[in-house]
Amino acid sequence: MSKIYAVGIGPGGQEYMTQEAFQVLDGVDVIAGYTVYVDLVRDRYPDKEFYTTPMKKEIERCRWAIERAREGSSVAMICSGDAGVYGMAGLLFELAQQYEDVDVVVVPGITAAISGAAVLGAPIGHDFCLISLSDLLTPWSLIETRLRCAAEGDFAICIYNPRSKKRDDYLRKACDILLQYRPADNVCGWVRNIGREGEEYRVLPLSELGDEPIDMFTTVFIGSTRTRVMNGRMITPRGYEQHEDTYFRRNDGE
């Protein structure tokens, strides 16, 4: 059985990679991935063979990796964050159905929702959802529906792919939708270059978010209506403080 690994490498810095990810990458012959992500690990593995493709070549990249694994090489497909969150794990499984001798193994990583939240404080401490604003694979009409449903349900929202050169106004459009359900001072935040050189963040109200200098290397967090700023950090309480007496009585055996 040929084996191919879908490896999440976290947001960028090697301190965010799991021991399992290191062990897999240490042991494989070939590392494949999107060019930007491969460059994050290339220096650590100078003796490895690398295969990269740009965006919109994901099927080509995954098919090449599968074929190479079938030829006898051990192959890792690396993905930023977690391989199963907007990563290549799903596509590898889909393509592997065409081969009886291919086994896909997913190695989890720390996705931007988790690492970015840690920078901001605790913005996803209660129910939250992830929404990508990229319409390359999802029609904008469906993205709008998801934004409205998340806002109406008062979820904290983590937004991936908030803005690009071709989608310069998408974050503003998303904010306009959210402002129909949330107050202007709804707490938001963003983190750029999570775990990489030049990391920066800001906490701000929803009314200002659409005009921020945000790019594809930025992850955006929109708090729920219960999210608060505490000591400069973005906190979404789970609600323990509302039931403090009952909670502690129950845990004391009463």
Secondary structure, 3 states (H helix, E strand, C coil): CEEEEEEECECCCHHHCCHHHHHHHHHCCEEEEEHHHHHHHHHHCCCCEEEEECCCCHHHHHHHHHHHHHCCCCEEEEECECCCCCCCHHHHHHHHCCCCCEEEEEECCCCHHHHHHHHHEECCCCCEEEEECCCCCCCHHHHHHHHHHHHHCCCEEEEECCCCCCCCCHHHHHHHHHCCCCCCCCEEEEEECCCCCCCEEEEEEHHHHCCCCCCCCEEEEECCCCCEEECCEEECCCCHHHHHHHHHHHHCCC
